[in-house]
């Protein structure tokens, strides 16, 4: 059997403060000389563009950036990521403790607090190296040695003579990890008051829409289209603002631009390319499901 020789791991840094971006890059070069930093992006929009173009093994994403936050960039990358290519390992960079701690300690991503600390970054490097070895990605060899104690969330490293894992299995695991991470991060946010009714302006009047009558919500630029069985209405807000106000048991986000009433779903169907879409009980629309949310429709 021919030996599979992994290539050097590649990373992208997205950080809107140039001094902090340079400090992180220099620290990584000290702790992980083999790591190839292929791009440094000043905002979330550029991180999305460069991430799709370069397909690195690791993303260091500042959580709060102009254009798109690190979370938004990660979510959009997951939705647009090409089939058969393993999704990058993610490290969020933040100055805000409320975004870190418990969710990151046991999730599919890591975090680094600003200013960068070599001790914490060294642990992150060890975890990333182990995850790369386990997934058959970049080389994962580095100046620091990964140990079981610092990689409790990972499995035993693969033997030296091996082949890379099946792309479909790797992609599915990546989607699951990203979905779990975003769910954990959402759970850390302060709870918002639950909506009881949707108030939509129609001319000089306000239409009151019971949530039970909503089939799905669809993002349209600066508005949301509230789609009911036999009517539609626009409200001026974003899905990001609306989602925390909805009951997560009743309304499921299935795409960055779509939230569906779970009781309105009839079937979830995969096409020949493996893309998932929903048919609805009393509405003709078919709704596309992002790979990031496909886990919601696995057989029980």
Secondary structure as the mmCIF struct_conf table of DSSP 4:
data_model
#
loop_
_struct_conf.conf_type_id
_struct_conf.id
_struct_conf.beg_label_comp_id
_struct_conf.beg_label_asym_id
_struct_conf.beg_label_seq_id
_struct_conf.end_label_comp_id
_struct_conf.end_label_asym_id
_struct_conf.end_label_seq_id
HELX_LH_PP_P HELX_LH_PP_P1 UNK A 2 UNK A 4
HELX_LH_PP_P HELX_LH_PP_P2 UNK A 6 UNK A 9
STRN STRN1 UNK A 10 UNK A 14
BEND BEND1 UNK A 16 UNK A 16
HELX_RH_AL_P HELX_RH_AL_P1 UNK A 18 UNK A 31
TURN_TY1_P TURN_TY1_P1 UNK A 33 UNK A 34
STRN STRN2 UNK A 36 UNK A 41
BEND BEND2 UNK A 42 UNK A 43
HELX_RH_AL_P HELX_RH_AL_P2 UNK A 44 UNK A 54
BEND BEND3 UNK A 57 UNK A 57
STRN STRN3 UNK A 58 UNK A 62
BEND BEND4 UNK A 63 UNK A 64
BEND BEND5 UNK A 66 UNK A 68
HELX_RH_AL_P HELX_RH_AL_P3 UNK A 70 UNK A 80
HELX_LH_PP_P HELX_LH_PP_P3 UNK A 81 UNK A 82
TURN_TY1_P TURN_TY1_P2 UNK A 83 UNK A 84
BEND BEND6 UNK A 85 UNK A 85
HELX_LH_PP_P HELX_LH_PP_P4 UNK A 86 UNK A 88
STRN STRN4 UNK A 89 UNK A 94
BEND BEND7 UNK A 95 UNK A 95
HELX_RH_3T_P HELX_RH_3T_P1 UNK A 97 UNK A 99
BEND BEND8 UNK A 100 UNK A 100
TURN_TY1_P TURN_TY1_P3 UNK A 101 UNK A 101
HELX_RH_AL_P HELX_RH_AL_P4 UNK A 102 UNK A 105
TURN_TY1_P TURN_TY1_P4 UNK A 106 UNK A 106
BEND BEND9 UNK A 107 UNK A 108
STRN STRN5 UNK A 109 UNK A 113
BEND BEND10 UNK A 114 UNK A 115
HELX_LH_PP_P HELX_LH_PP_P5 UNK A 116 UNK A 116
HELX_RH_AL_P HELX_RH_AL_P5 UNK A 118 UNK A 135
TURN_TY1_P TURN_TY1_P5 UNK A 136 UNK A 136
BEND BEND11 UNK A 138 UNK A 138
BEND BEND12 UNK A 143 UNK A 144
HELX_LH_PP_P HELX_LH_PP_P6 UNK A 145 UNK A 146
BEND BEND13 UNK A 148 UNK A 148
TURN_TY1_P TURN_TY1_P6 UNK A 149 UNK A 150
TURN_TY1_P TURN_TY1_P7 UNK A 152 UNK A 153
BEND BEND14 UNK A 154 UNK A 154
HELX_LH_PP_P HELX_LH_PP_P7 UNK A 156 UNK A 159
BEND BEND15 UNK A 160 UNK A 161
HELX_LH_PP_P HELX_LH_PP_P8 UNK A 164 UNK A 166
HELX_RH_AL_P HELX_RH_AL_P6 UNK A 167 UNK A 188
BEND BEND16 UNK A 189 UNK A 189
HELX_LH_PP_P HELX_LH_PP_P9 UNK A 190 UNK A 195
BEND BEND17 UNK A 196 UNK A 196
STRN STRN6 UNK A 197 UNK A 202
TURN_TY1_P TURN_TY1_P8 UNK A 203 UNK A 204
STRN STRN7 UNK A 205 UNK A 210
HELX_RH_3T_P HELX_RH_3T_P2 UNK A 211 UNK A 213
STRN STRN8 UNK A 214 UNK A 220
TURN_TY1_P TURN_TY1_P9 UNK A 221 UNK A 222
STRN STRN9 UNK A 223 UNK A 228
BEND BEND18 UNK A 229 UNK A 230
STRN STRN10 UNK A 232 UNK A 235
BEND BEND19 UNK A 236 UNK A 237
HELX_RH_AL_P HELX_RH_AL_P7 UNK A 239 UNK A 243
TURN_TY1_P TURN_TY1_P10 UNK A 244 UNK A 245
BEND BEND20 UNK A 246 UNK A 246
TURN_TY1_P TURN_TY1_P11 UNK A 248 UNK A 250
STRN STRN11 UNK A 251 UNK A 255
TURN_TY1_P TURN_TY1_P12 UNK A 256 UNK A 257
STRN STRN12 UNK A 258 UNK A 261
HELX_RH_3T_P HELX_RH_3T_P3 UNK A 262 UNK A 264
STRN STRN13 UNK A 265 UNK A 270
TURN_TY1_P TURN_TY1_P13 UNK A 272 UNK A 273
STRN STRN14 UNK A 276 UNK A 280
BEND BEND21 UNK A 281 UNK A 282
STRN STRN15 UNK A 286 UNK A 289
HELX_RH_3T_P HELX_RH_3T_P4 UNK A 291 UNK A 297
BEND BEND22 UNK A 298 UNK A 298
#
